[in-house]
């Protein structure tokens, strides 16, 4: 089995363990082959490794603009080959030709047009290499959901804080409207709960901006498209939204304001469903803003959302 590693500034000890190395420069392959031949290869092109410079540092110099200082031809007024020229030279080298022949040769596990295993197709003809994404969309959704859920479960302190916060929110509103009798008081309790849910969504919005950078990196590497990412992240938010933001806070409030003694069980589940849908909607609205706005503009959009939620909730400005 072959293993491929992408390393930044590897130590000489690590590089010495490799059998082969691939040197990339500005998206071009300027060398790919045995590690013991790499210095001799570039020496033939005029790039001489400085004294006391290990292989790892030498390859980093060759793959950057610093290679001009290593080029022996500059003493005669010549300029070092560009990245494109180095890539073209490697493609016509012995190693480049060998790699190209291997890629074009029949593979042991090729797949024909009927999906059967065959040895008649080269690696370039495999459908897996023609598709943009290696995974189906549903597997991408599962992987994204699993990653976000794992991050959520690992942060024990945030989970504990979230439980305590939701209990305090429900108890504080329930205490203010304890055993409410009139409709206005019950409406006020529900209004305050909705504001707490909205504020909880606003607190998590800064992390969404940071996740956007990570998504761009993964999308550029063809890990997944936007839809699997959005769906997977939405699914991963269900435990937080349903268990903590809805059931914990909503249940405490529901019983403290006296609805538990006056309503049927079906009304309790309808009440929780409404809170869950509202919390999910706020999370997605904040995620939509975070998909294009900077952190500064995001605060403006959040304030506008909070303003309209208060204004049109039917509590501050009562319905006629």
Steps between C-alpha positions, in 0.01 A plus 500: 500500500618853423459793735506865392591775748484876454746666739599858572869552584575134582809421702797320337429194713146475363607555139760224530220250570331561165552277198380757249420870502281725289614863477227751414552862404210731419280204414760334272685174559870574461618165633349165597719203570745334739618721783865395455506637142339837558821696572680351200201578278495870588881514492485395134268796441745738665357520852776422746415431862688734739743352748340378824151523341286190549276353230176639648627859507653463155168388350319791664752742347469344155118518506496874585645816348815439707608245239656789306771520766578129455527511122861465392431652161434842649877550527505510120205738483240232439169489684361198679223302324146600592256267671330426168835419339599272791167317468551456125856373554379246754222376270763415239742351751543128561290512817229708334473258207493203739214648699303587186540146366381355831192721496413407145564128549213257579419478869426187699175643633363698210123535453330480163183679385282220644654529846694174466860458608737491205867544412432671170467857629779733600493712813402811303184324379363411845171673577613565858763738365255677269254593775563820695417351841615158618200449732132496421304793638336295776837373621631856498200604711574218746869593524428869556235420763734261677780758510281777647337260748841380612613858560178569691534194726869558568447848646371393842531845653285661232241224536486551877476876458222458244298281739544745787416796276179343373389400850564855623319650201196281552499550878545877481216550253286243680566674831400836358172357367447231765157335467383767260124531469434759231580473131735801495727347766518167315572683177774697674661179625497349150634823354789507746581135425514579129739788566728271701501249214583776253781630720641146522513487120674838490770376737597212272511706183866604539609137474313465171720767342809302602343181362457674166877511452522129573219428254677693222812293563309171489296602195817598311637153576176342363401352837134591455274764347291763680180293537651206693681748724186700580281193550762322710560801723123548542455137607787531747325796666187297583629361834593847625182662370260222600643368825647810660349813345148354468432218747711619795408868490148452361398231749609704802307801375191299401448358848599811695246727330229245569426368153571144607199489731262658251599348165491153351812302412448569130522875562834451676650327196354763267661766720839325483466457124440872454805585713713250309393635160560858613848413634586313179378790288712749693805275471458473123437872460821579687683240292372666183638837614831337598536351152577838344543767772804605696490493878434875516209484255374187671446696820291751304285228344457334840387827656249555218366147544461554874324832439241354263447198726416730791295738291278244325470238774162637606606575858678837496259626234173316574280374221179703457 
